[in-house]
C-alpha cells in the first residue's frame, strides 16, 4: 500500500459544500477507513469545496475511486503525490519562520 496526500475538489450542480462532505464521511466512515482513508481536512472557501485527503491505497486509480466514493454524485478533481516516496530537492520547499 502506498500513502498519498491529495488535494481534492468536489464540484457539480448543485454545488456540494463542506457540510455535504462531512455528512457523507460520517455516514460511511467505517467503510471509507477500510478502503484506506486516514483523514480529510476541509479547506476554507466559499467558491469551491476542497480538502486535503490522506489515504493508503494500492495505486492512484484506487485513490480516485476512494475520493469519488465520498460524494458519488459530485464531480471530483484531484492532485496527488505519494507521501512515502523519496523526493528530490526540486520537489519540496522548506519554510522557516
C-alpha positions in Angstrom: 0.0 0.0 0.0 1.2 3.5 -0.8 0.2 6.5 1.2 -1.0 9.6 -0.7 -1.6 13.2 0.2 -4.1 14.7 -2.2 -5.8 18.0 -2.9 -9.4 17.0 -3.7 -12.1 19.4 -5.0 -15.8 18.4 -5.3 -17.9 20.4 -7.7 -21.2 19.9 -9.5 -24.8 21.0 -9.7 -26.0 21.5 -7.1 -22.6 22.6 -5.8 -21.5 20.5 -2.8 -20.3 22.2 0.3 -18.1 21.3 3.3 -21.2 20.1 5.3 -22.0 17.7 2.4 -18.5 16.2 2.6 -18.6 16.0 6.4 -22.0 14.3 6.4 -21.0 11.9 3.7 -17.9 10.8 5.6 -19.8 10.5 8.9 -22.4 8.2 7.3 -19.8 5.9 5.8 -16.6 6.4 7.9 -16.1 2.7 8.7 -16.3 1.7 5.0 -14.1 4.7 4.0 -11.5 3.8 6.6 -11.5 0.1 5.4 -10.9 1.5 1.9 -7.8 3.3 3.1 -9.0 6.8 4.1 -6.9 8.2 7.0 -8.1 11.8 7.1 -9.9 14.6 5.3 -9.1 18.3 6.2 -11.6 20.6 4.6 -10.2 23.9 3.4 -12.0 27.2 3.9 -13.5 28.7 0.8 -16.9 29.9 -0.5 -16.5 29.1 -4.2 -15.4 25.5 -4.1 -15.4 22.6 -1.7 -11.8 21.5 -1.4 -9.9 19.3 1.1 -6.6 17.7 1.8 -7.0 14.0 1.9 -4.6 11.4 3.3 -5.1 7.7 2.3 -3.3 4.4 1.9 -4.3 2.6 -1.2 -2.7 0.3 -3.8 -2.4 2.9 -6.5 -3.7 6.2 -7.9 -6.6 4.5 -9.6 -7.8 3.3 -6.2 -7.2 6.7 -4.7 -9.5 8.3 -7.3 -12.2 5.7 -6.7 -12.0 6.5 -2.9 -12.3 10.2 -3.5 -15.3 9.8 -5.8 -17.0 7.4 -3.3 -17.2 10.2 -0.7 -19.7 12.2 -2.8 -20.7 9.9 -5.7 -23.0 12.5 -7.3 -20.3 15.2 -7.4 -17.5 15.8 -10.0 -14.1 15.3 -8.4 -10.7 16.7 -9.4 -7.6 15.6 -7.5 -3.9 16.3 -7.4 -2.0 13.7 -5.5 1.5 12.7 -4.5 2.9 9.8 -2.7 3.8 10.7 0.8 6.1 7.8 1.3 8.4 8.2 -1.6 11.8 9.9 -1.8 11.6 13.5 -3.0 14.2 15.4 -4.9 15.2 18.9 -3.6 13.2 20.4 -6.5 10.0 18.7 -5.2 9.7 20.3 -1.8 10.1 23.7 -0.2 11.1 24.3 3.4 9.6 27.5 5.0 11.4 28.9 8.0 9.6 31.3 10.4 
